[in-house]
Every structure is written in C-alpha cells, then in structure tokens.
Amino acid sequence: MAVGIKLGSITDEIGTSDFFHAFFSTLAGNLEPKGWGTRFPNLMKKLYAGELGQSGASAALGELDEVCKELTALPVSKVIWDIEDRCKRPPWREHVADTITDLSNYFVTSTGRDLIATLREVLEELRDNGGVAQIVSY
C-alpha cells in the first residue's frame, strides 16, 4: 500500500508504508534517545500519526531542519527500517546509489524526490496558506 502526504487537493506520493515508517524509525532510533516524539513531537506524534494543522507547521519545520542537520552526520549504515523489529533491513539491503552519502539524503520517494525536501515543501505551504496536512493511504 502506498502512502502520501495530502494538503488541500494535492497529494505528494511518498512510497510504501514500510518506507515511511522506516524514515520515522530512523529518526526515533538515532535522534530521540528518550523515546518516540520526545524531541520532535510535531513530526513524530502529529504528522506521522496522521495529520498536522497550520498551528504546528512552523514548529514542525524547525524540527525538520534539526533532523536534516543531525542526519547529515549519520552514515547510511545507521538506517533503522523498523524500530519495533531492528532485525528488518531495507529491501535493497546495503546496496544504495552513489548519490546517497548519509541519512539526510537516504530517503527518496517513489517519485524520485528527496523525502525531507518534499516534507519541507508541504510544511511551508501549510504554514503560509493554512489547512491540514494529512498522511493518506491509497
């Protein structure tokens, strides 16, 4: 099943639900030593849970900036495919494109876009124009 992030009438495709969960598992497992959502509550507890309103968009953007900065320092070997089952590995195992240099650019959507850039674009639109960003399955 594919997931996307919807704002208004536009849905940006992200990829499989496993891929989406892997991004947030990687954040929680590497950047949140006190548990899921303790450092990045707007991203982890609101957006990942299904929706984020305009009132949380600015804070979520700040969190995303910090996430990006910190993921830059982590090698691809630190990816966590499933925080509940750390034995799980990505379907491609350790074979990644040469353009992937660290965890900040590891996650690429099924349409070939950088996931962090996609999330940033939606969050900026949400901050500036309102609405509710929703995670949708299709």
C-alpha positions in Angstrom: 0.0 0.0 0.0 1.3 3.4 -0.9 1.2 6.5 1.3 1.3 10.2 0.5 1.0 13.5 2.2 -2.0 15.5 1.3 -2.6 19.2 1.7 -5.7 20.6 0.2 -6.3 18.9 -3.2 -2.7 17.9 -3.7 -1.2 14.6 -2.6 2.6 14.1 -2.8 3.4 10.4 -3.2 5.9 9.1 -0.6 6.1 5.4 -1.1 5.2 2.2 0.8 4.0 2.4 4.3 7.2 0.4 5.3 9.4 3.1 3.7 7.5 5.9 5.5 7.8 4.0 8.8 11.5 3.5 8.2 12.1 7.2 7.9 10.4 7.9 11.3 12.0 4.8 12.8 15.4 6.1 11.8 14.6 9.4 13.4 13.4 7.9 16.6 16.1 5.3 16.9 19.0 7.6 16.2 17.9 11.1 17.3 15.4 10.5 20.1 17.1 8.6 22.9 14.3 9.2 25.4 11.7 7.8 23.0 9.4 8.4 20.0 8.4 12.0 19.8 10.3 13.3 22.8 12.5 15.7 20.6 10.3 16.1 17.5 6.7 15.9 18.7 5.2 17.7 15.7 6.8 15.4 13.2 6.6 12.2 15.2 3.4 12.4 17.2 1.3 14.6 15.0 2.3 14.3 11.3 3.3 10.7 11.5 0.2 9.9 13.4 -1.9 11.2 10.5 -2.3 15.0 10.5 -0.8 18.3 11.3 -2.6 21.6 11.3 -1.3 25.1 10.5 -0.6 25.9 14.1 2.1 23.2 14.3 3.7 23.9 10.9 6.4 26.3 12.0 7.5 24.1 14.9 7.5 21.1 12.6 9.7 23.0 10.1 12.1 23.8 12.9 12.2 20.1 13.9 12.7 19.1 10.3 15.7 21.5 10.0 17.3 19.9 13.1 16.5 16.4 11.8 18.2 17.2 8.5 21.3 18.7 10.2 21.7 15.7 12.5 21.0 13.0 9.8 23.9 14.6 7.8 26.3 13.3 10.4 25.0 9.7 10.3 26.2 7.1 7.8 23.7 5.0 5.8 24.6 2.0 8.0 22.5 3.7 10.8 19.2 3.3 8.9 16.5 1.7 11.0 13.9 0.0 8.8 11.6 -0.8 11.7 12.1 0.4 15.2 9.9 -2.4 16.6 12.0 -5.0 14.8 15.5 -3.9 14.4 16.5 -7.0 12.5 14.5 -5.9 9.5 16.5 -4.5 6.6 15.6 -2.4 3.6 14.6 -4.5 0.6 17.8 -3.3 -1.2 19.9 -4.3 1.8 23.2 -2.2 1.8 23.1 -1.5 -2.0 22.3 2.2 -2.3 23.0 4.7 -5.1 26.4 6.5 -5.0 24.5 9.8 -4.6 23.3 8.7 -1.1 26.1 9.9 1.2 24.4 9.9 4.6 21.0 9.6 6.2 19.9 13.1 5.3 19.6 12.1 1.6 18.9 8.4 2.1 15.1 8.6 1.8 13.9 9.2 -1.7 10.2 9.0 -2.5 8.8 6.6 -5.1 8.6 9.5 -7.5 12.4 10.2 -7.1 12.2 13.2 -4.8 14.1 13.7 -1.6 11.6 12.9 1.2 12.9 15.7 3.5 12.6 18.3 0.7 9.0 17.0 0.0 8.0 17.3 3.6 9.6 20.8 3.9 7.6 21.9 0.8 4.3 20.7 2.3 5.1 22.2 5.7 6.0 25.6 4.2 2.8 25.6 2.2 0.8 24.6 5.3 2.5 27.4 7.4 1.9 30.0 4.8 -1.6 29.1 3.5 -3.2 27.0 6.2 -5.1 23.8 6.1 -4.3 20.4 7.4 -1.5 18.1 6.2 -2.7 14.5 6.2 -0.9 11.2 5.7 -3.1 9.2 3.4 -3.1 5.6 2.2 -4.1 4.6 -1.3 
